[in-house]
Amino acid sequence: MYRFVFVSVCILVLASGCTVTDPFADVDPQIKIDLSEFLHTVAFGWEGSLSVADSPGLHYVGEVTGSVSGASEVRAYSYIDSEPTEIDSVEPGPGGNWELTVLYGPKIVLAWQDEEMVGQWLEPRTFVNYPWLESEPGADYYLVDPLDTALVALALYMNDQLQDAADVLAPLQAVHQEFSGLPESVDVFGRADADAAISIEATAWAGYVAALLAKASDQAVLWAEAEAYAGYLEQLQYVPNDPRQQLPGMLLFEILTSHNNEYQALATAWEVQAGDQYDPYAGLAMALSGERVSQFVDTDFAPQTEAEKWLHFNVLAAAGETPPDLEAELDALTGQPVGSALMADNEPCIAASAWMSIALSGNFR
């Protein structure tokens, strides 16, 4: 798999320049570690006790081999018409060794001990997803939101895991080149309908992380990657009026302007303007631009989602305000097979967990 590799880098701390008390300074470091472990696992998968001898690639048809421990059955699936279809199954032999037939296209191998999944292998894994199954995967299980992937990359970067952030972005290159951005509806393998609409928000955030990595490493390949994402936004020929989309676009163009002044007009056009009513995205834009956000932030703001809540908490922190019921919010983290995550609608929420990790890092306000 293609990688963006760093030789030597240091993290860029994005701060407003104002000295304020960090309300997250005394948060138990283990919470940050648990979040990081969860995000790392959704980014790079969880094979558990399952091991596959090699990665045969998308076009391979034939046998794959591997080993497993603590499993009663190993099953191979093809991802046909956006639905996992079982192709082969086998009971592990002596030493846990197994051999299965796989077909052309995306491949899935699951290891089970009775009704418990003990390992999962995907080929090719392109976007982040929740890797732990409690039952057979359904038709929509491998459909993902590309914004999750961009936010996980941002969270890894803000927590000093630059190579991991780069490794999250690298598989997206073929996808954004094919679709001129990141599609709104895509599967974990990187496939989408030919006429799929582009997610402006996901495309802009991924481009911003690429730009951060480019500035940190000054690698031409990463500057080119960031400029590719910027090009897709420029092709829109309009600036969205939603701060959710404007903020990452503005941040992307601002970094590119430091490298190439030709992006200045786009950075200005995408600038987030604060309205009469508080908006956490506008508040974060103010904080990152060095403006005083304390007069703008609304401490009584009611977030609509868990992800928006932790973005808002990050803005509160920029203003030196302690989020309400912080201890209860921290206690809302729920243990996962690896690490811990925030929940939404009784399911682990990748975007919310990413924004929580970003807020606790203190590096993005």
matplotlib code that plots the C-alpha trace (Angstrom):
import matplotlib.pyplot as plt

x = [0.0, 1.2, 2.4, 3.4, 6.6, 8.1, 11.8, 11.7, 8.8, 7.5, 3.9, 2.5, 0.6, -2.3, -3.1, -4.8, -1.8, -3.9, -3.0, -6.1, -6.6, -6.9, -10.0, -8.8, -5.3, -6.3, -8.1, -6.8, -4.2, -5.6, -8.7, -6.6, -4.8, -8.1, -9.5, -6.3, -6.4, -9.9, -9.2, -6.1, -8.0, -10.9, -8.3, -6.2, -8.5, -8.7, -7.6, -7.7, -6.4, -6.7, -3.6, -3.6, -0.4, -0.3, -2.5, -3.4, -4.9, -8.3, -7.9, -6.8, -8.9, -7.8, -6.8, -5.6, -4.1, -3.5, -3.9, -6.1, -6.4, -9.5, -11.8, -14.2, -14.8, -13.2, -15.4, -14.5, -16.9, -16.9, -18.4, -20.9, -23.4, -22.6, -23.5, -21.2, -21.7, -20.2, -18.0, -16.2, -15.9, -13.6, -12.8, -9.2, -6.8, -3.9, -2.1, -5.1, -4.1, -6.8, -7.2, -10.1, -11.2, -11.6, -13.0, -12.3, -13.0, -13.1, -12.5, -13.6, -12.3, -14.0, -13.0, -15.7, -15.7, -19.3, -21.3, -18.4, -16.2, -12.5, -10.9, -11.6, -9.5, -10.4, -8.8, -8.5, -9.2, -9.5, -11.7, -12.1, -14.9, -16.0, -14.3, -16.1, -19.1, -21.6, -23.3, -23.1, -22.4, -25.5, -25.8, -25.0, -22.3, -19.4, -20.9, -19.1, -19.0, -15.8, -15.9, -15.1, -11.8, -10.8, -11.6, -9.7, -6.7, -7.0, -7.2, -4.1, -2.2, -3.3, -2.1, 1.4, 0.8, 1.8, 2.9, -0.4, -2.3, -0.4, -1.2, -4.9, -4.8, -2.7, -5.4, -7.7, -5.5, -7.0, -10.5, -10.3, -8.5, -11.3, -14.2, -12.6, -13.0, -14.3, -17.8, -20.6, -21.6, -18.8, -17.9, -14.9, -13.1, -13.2, -16.0, -18.9, -21.4, -19.9, -22.3, -21.8, -22.0, -18.9, -18.7, -17.3, -16.8, -14.8, -12.8, -11.9, -10.9, -8.8, -7.1, -6.4, -4.7, -2.7, -1.7, -0.7, 1.5, 3.0, 3.9, 5.3, 7.5, 7.9, 7.5, 6.5, 4.3, 2.2, 2.0, 0.7, -1.8, -3.1, -3.3, -5.3, -7.9, -7.9, -8.4, -11.7, -13.0, -12.0, -13.8, -17.1, -17.0, -18.9, -18.3, -20.7, -22.5, -22.3, -19.5, -19.2, -17.9, -16.2, -14.0, -11.9, -11.8, -10.5, -7.9, -6.7, -6.4, -4.6, -1.9, -1.5, -1.2, 1.9, 3.4, 1.9, 0.4, -1.9, -4.3, -4.8, -8.0, -9.5, -8.5, -10.3, -13.3, -13.7, -13.2, -15.8, -17.8, -19.3, -23.0, -25.2, -25.8, -23.0, -21.9, -19.1, -17.5, -17.4, -16.1, -13.3, -12.4, -12.1, -9.9, -7.6, -7.3, -6.2, -9.4, -10.9, -13.6, -14.8, -17.2, -18.7, -19.0, -22.5, -22.0, -25.7, -25.4, -27.2, -25.3, -27.3, -24.9, -22.1, -19.5, -20.8, -20.8, -17.0, -16.3, -18.2, -16.3, -13.1, -14.3, -15.2, -11.7, -10.3, -12.3, -11.0, -14.4, -14.9, -17.5, -20.7, -20.8, -17.3, -16.8, -20.1, -19.1, -15.8, -17.6, -19.8, -16.8, -17.7, -15.1, -14.7, -12.7, -9.8, -9.9, -13.0, -15.4, -18.3, -21.7, -24.5, -27.8, -26.4, -23.5, -19.8, -19.5, -16.2, -16.7, -17.6, -14.6, -12.3, -13.5, -13.2, -9.6, -8.9, -10.3, -8.4, -5.1, -5.2, -3.5, -6.4, -7.7]
y = [0.0, 3.5, 5.5, 9.0, 8.5, 11.1, 11.4, 14.0, 16.1, 18.1, 18.9, 22.3, 23.5, 25.6, 28.1, 31.4, 33.1, 34.0, 32.4, 30.8, 28.1, 24.7, 23.0, 19.6, 19.9, 17.6, 15.0, 11.5, 10.7, 7.2, 8.6, 10.1, 6.8, 4.8, 7.2, 7.0, 3.2, 3.2, 5.6, 3.8, 0.5, 1.9, 3.4, 0.3, -2.6, -5.3, -8.8, -10.2, -13.7, -14.0, -13.9, -13.9, -15.1, -12.2, -9.6, -11.0, -7.7, -6.7, -8.7, -12.0, -15.1, -18.3, -19.6, -17.6, -19.2, -18.2, -19.2, -18.4, -19.2, -19.7, -20.0, -22.7, -21.5, -19.1, -17.8, -15.9, -13.4, -11.4, -7.9, -8.2, -5.5, -3.7, -6.9, -9.5, -12.9, -16.0, -17.8, -20.4, -21.6, -24.0, -25.3, -24.5, -27.5, -28.4, -25.3, -23.2, -23.2, -22.7, -22.2, -20.5, -19.6, -15.9, -14.2, -11.1, -7.8, -6.7, -9.6, -10.3, -13.1, -13.5, -15.8, -17.0, -18.9, -20.1, -16.7, -14.5, -12.9, -13.2, -11.7, -9.7, -9.1, -6.8, -6.3, -3.5, -1.5, 2.2, 4.1, 3.8, 1.7, 0.0, -3.4, -5.5, -7.6, -9.2, -11.1, -11.8, -8.5, -7.1, -5.2, -1.8, -2.7, -1.8, 1.5, 4.4, 8.2, 9.6, 12.4, 9.9, 9.1, 12.7, 13.5, 10.4, 11.6, 15.0, 13.5, 11.4, 14.4, 16.6, 13.8, 13.8, 10.6, 12.1, 9.0, 7.3, 10.3, 10.1, 6.3, 7.1, 9.5, 7.5, 4.9, 7.8, 9.0, 6.7, 7.5, 11.3, 11.1, 8.9, 11.0, 14.5, 14.4, 12.1, 10.7, 11.2, 7.6, 5.1, 1.7, 0.8, -0.6, 2.8, 2.1, 4.4, 5.0, 6.7, 9.7, 9.9, 13.4, 14.7, 15.4, 18.9, 18.6, 15.4, 16.5, 19.8, 18.2, 15.5, 18.2, 20.2, 17.3, 16.7, 20.4, 20.1, 17.1, 18.9, 21.9, 19.7, 17.7, 20.0, 17.0, 17.8, 14.7, 16.0, 19.5, 18.0, 15.9, 19.0, 21.0, 18.1, 18.4, 22.2, 21.8, 19.9, 22.7, 25.3, 23.3, 23.9, 27.5, 28.6, 28.9, 27.0, 29.2, 26.4, 27.0, 23.2, 23.2, 26.6, 26.0, 23.1, 24.8, 28.0, 26.2, 24.3, 27.4, 29.3, 26.7, 26.5, 30.3, 30.0, 27.8, 29.4, 32.9, 32.1, 30.6, 33.8, 34.7, 31.3, 31.6, 34.9, 33.7, 30.7, 32.7, 31.9, 34.9, 34.9, 35.8, 37.2, 33.8, 31.5, 28.7, 26.3, 26.1, 29.9, 30.0, 27.6, 29.6, 32.7, 30.9, 29.5, 32.9, 34.5, 36.4, 36.6, 34.0, 34.6, 37.4, 35.2, 31.7, 30.8, 28.8, 27.7, 26.4, 23.1, 20.9, 18.6, 15.7, 14.2, 15.3, 18.9, 18.8, 18.1, 20.6, 23.1, 22.0, 22.7, 26.3, 26.7, 25.6, 28.2, 30.8, 29.5, 28.1, 24.7, 22.6, 21.9, 18.6, 17.7, 14.7, 13.2, 13.8, 12.0, 9.2, 8.8, 7.0, 3.4, 0.6, -1.2, -4.4, -2.0, 1.4, 3.5, 5.5, 8.0, 6.6, 8.0, 6.2, 3.3, 2.8, 3.9, 7.2, 7.6, 11.4, 12.2, 10.2, 12.0, 15.5, 14.5, 13.4, 16.6, 18.7, 16.9, 17.2, 21.0, 21.5, 22.7, 26.0]
z = [0.0, -0.8, 2.2, 3.0, 5.0, 7.4, 8.0, 10.8, 11.8, 14.7, 15.5, 14.8, 17.8, 16.6, 19.3, 19.6, 21.2, 24.3, 27.6, 29.2, 31.8, 30.1, 31.7, 30.4, 32.0, 34.9, 32.8, 33.6, 30.9, 30.6, 29.1, 26.3, 25.8, 25.7, 23.1, 21.0, 21.1, 19.9, 17.0, 16.0, 15.8, 13.8, 11.5, 10.9, 11.7, 14.3, 13.2, 16.7, 16.8, 13.0, 10.8, 7.0, 5.3, 2.8, 1.1, -2.3, -3.6, -5.1, -8.3, -6.9, -7.2, -5.5, -2.2, 0.9, 3.9, 7.5, 11.1, 14.1, 17.7, 19.8, 16.7, 15.7, 12.2, 9.6, 6.8, 3.6, 2.0, -1.2, -1.2, -4.1, -4.9, -1.6, 0.4, 2.0, 0.4, 2.0, -0.4, 1.7, 5.3, 7.2, 10.6, 11.6, 11.3, 13.5, 14.9, 13.9, 10.2, 7.5, 3.8, 2.0, -1.5, -2.3, -5.4, -7.4, -5.6, -2.0, 0.4, 4.0, 6.3, 9.7, 12.5, 14.9, 18.2, 18.3, 18.0, 19.0, 16.4, 17.3, 14.2, 11.0, 7.9, 5.1, 1.6, 0.7, 3.8, 2.7, 5.1, 8.9, 10.3, 13.5, 13.3, 15.9, 14.9, 17.1, 14.3, 10.6, 8.7, 7.0, 3.8, 5.3, 7.7, 5.5, 4.3, 6.0, 6.4, 4.9, 7.4, 10.1, 8.3, 7.9, 11.6, 12.8, 10.8, 12.4, 15.8, 15.3, 14.0, 17.0, 19.4, 17.8, 15.8, 12.5, 10.7, 11.7, 10.4, 7.1, 6.9, 7.3, 4.4, 2.0, 0.9, 0.1, -2.7, -5.3, -4.2, -4.3, -7.7, -9.1, -7.8, -7.6, -3.8, -1.2, -1.9, 0.6, 0.4, 0.2, 1.5, 3.7, 0.6, -1.2, -3.7, -4.5, -7.3, -10.3, -9.8, -6.1, -4.7, -3.0, 0.7, 0.9, 4.6, 4.4, 1.4, 3.1, 6.4, 4.6, 2.6, 5.8, 7.4, 4.3, 4.4, 8.1, 7.3, 4.3, 6.4, 9.1, 6.8, 3.7, 1.5, -2.1, -2.4, 0.6, -0.7, -4.0, -2.0, -0.2, -3.4, -5.0, -2.3, -2.6, -6.4, -5.8, -3.6, -6.2, -8.9, -7.0, -8.2, -5.2, -1.5, 0.8, 3.4, 6.0, 8.6, 8.9, 5.3, 5.3, 8.4, 7.0, 3.6, 5.1, 7.2, 4.1, 1.9, 4.7, 5.0, 1.2, 1.1, 3.3, 0.6, -2.5, -2.3, -5.2, -2.7, -0.8, -2.7, -1.9, 1.8, 1.9, 0.1, 2.4, 5.6, 8.2, 9.3, 12.8, 12.8, 15.4, 16.9, 18.3, 16.1, 17.4, 13.9, 13.7, 17.3, 16.5, 13.4, 15.6, 18.1, 15.5, 13.9, 17.2, 17.9, 21.3, 21.4, 25.0, 23.9, 21.2, 22.8, 24.2, 27.4, 27.2, 23.6, 23.2, 20.7, 18.4, 18.3, 20.4, 17.9, 17.9, 21.7, 21.9, 19.1, 21.3, 24.4, 22.5, 21.8, 25.5, 26.4, 24.0, 25.9, 29.3, 30.2, 31.8, 29.9, 32.0, 33.8, 32.5, 34.9, 33.7, 30.1, 30.7, 32.4, 29.3, 27.6, 27.0, 26.9, 23.6, 22.8, 22.3, 24.0, 24.7, 22.7, 23.0, 22.2, 20.0, 19.5, 21.5, 19.1, 19.3, 17.5, 15.6, 14.9, 18.5, 19.8, 17.3, 18.4, 22.1, 21.4, 19.6, 22.4, 25.1, 23.1, 23.6, 20.2, 18.1, 19.5]

ax = plt.figure().add_subplot(projection="3d")
ax.plot(x, y, z, "-o")
ax.set_aspect("equal")
plt.show()
